[in-house]
Amino acid sequence: MRLQTLSEARWIFVILVLLAVVAWFVSGWLSLLFMVLFFCTVAFFRDPNRRVPPDPLVIVAAADGTVTDIRPWAAMFNDLAWLQFLHMWVGAFMLVGLVVSGVYAAGTLRGRTDRHHRLGFTDLDDRLHVYERRIE
């Protein structure tokens, strides 16, 4: 195994080892989780020695195998492309909803209880009751 690829990931290894050491003081199980992540990262960045053909026009696959065909458009627009688009739309919808509700929650926590801020938590229904809890 070549050490060049492992040296490129050295900061990831250092962070995982530091997290494992710090987590040891909290819980042995949490430290074990970071050590498992460390070994999975080492396995991910491994780079075994491969025989590279001398032809300069040859593409060597990152995995053990032979590249037979490269068609990026066929990979991008295959029969299941609609699932990829649906996944992205649902993710974007959830992110925007989280950001908008966070803005209205921050306004509500600062004491803004007007109709505009109440509507931020409803589906345009004005029957929302705002409950206030005072911490003394």
N, C-alpha and C positions, 0 to 999 in steps of 0.2 A: 504494500500500500504506500502510495506517495504521501509525503507529509505536506506538500504544497497546499492541497485542498484543506487539510486540517488546520494549517496555519492561517488560512483565510477566515476561518470560523473561530479564531481564538477568543474574540471578545464575547461571543455567545457562550463559549465554554467557561470563561472566567465569571460571567454573570450567573450562570447556572450553578457553579460551584459555590460562589458567594451566597447565593440564595439558599443553597442546601445547608451551608454552615450556619447562617442566621436562623433558618427554619429549625435547625437541630435544637436551639434553645426554646423554641415554641412547642414543637412536637416532633417526635421521631418519625411519625408517619408522613408529616409534611416534608421533612427532609428526604425521606425515601422517594417521595413523588418527584422532587427536583433531581435526585440522582438518576431515576428512571428517565426523566427528560434529558439529562446529560448523556446517558448511553444511547438513547434514541437519536440524539443530535449527532453523536459520533458515527452511528451507523448510517445516518443520512448523508453526511459529508465524506464518507469513505470513497476512495478513488483507487480501485485495484489496477494493477499494471495490465495493460492490454497491448496486444500486438497491433501496431498501426501499419497499414500498407504503405509502401514508399510512394505511391501515386499521389501527387498534390491535389488532384481533383476528387479524391475520395472523401466522403463524409463518414465519420466514425460515430456510431450511435453511443449515447451516454449509457444506455443499458446494454446488456449482453444480447446482441441480436444484429440483424442486418436491416438497414433502411431500404425498403423496396419502392416506396412511392411517397411523394410529398405533395399533398393537395390541401392547402390551408382553407380554401373556400369551401371545400366539401366537408371539412371538419367543423367549420363555423356554422354552416347552413345545412345541417343534416336533418333527419326526420324529427329529432327531438329538440330542435332549436327553439320552438315555442315554449318549452319548459324553461330554457335559459332566460328568455325574455320575461316570462311570467315571474320567475325567481327575482329578477332584477327590479321589476315593477313593484312586487310585494315588499322587497327590501327597502326600496326608495319610499314607498308609502309609509312603512313603519318608522323609518328614520325621520321623515318630515313630521309625522304625528308626534314622535317623541320630542323633537325640538320645539314644536309649537306648544305642546302641553307644558314643557319645561319653562317656556317664557311666561305663560299664563300662571303657572304655579308660583314662579318667583314673584310675579306681581301680586298674587293673592296673599302670599306670605308677608309681603311688605304692607299689607293692609288695604289693598285696592279691591273693593268688593262691588264695584259698579257693574252695570249690566254687561258692558263689553268684556270684562274679565270673567264674569259668570258664564257667558256664552262660549268662552274658550274651552270649557269643560263639558259642554253639552252638544247635542246634535240640533242646534238652533231651537231648543226648547227652553222657555223661560220659567219652567217649573222647578228649577234647581234651587235647593236650599243651601245656603252657605253657613256652615257651622264654624264657630270660632272658639278655640280653646286657648285660654290665657294661662301662661306659665308664670307662677309667682314664686 
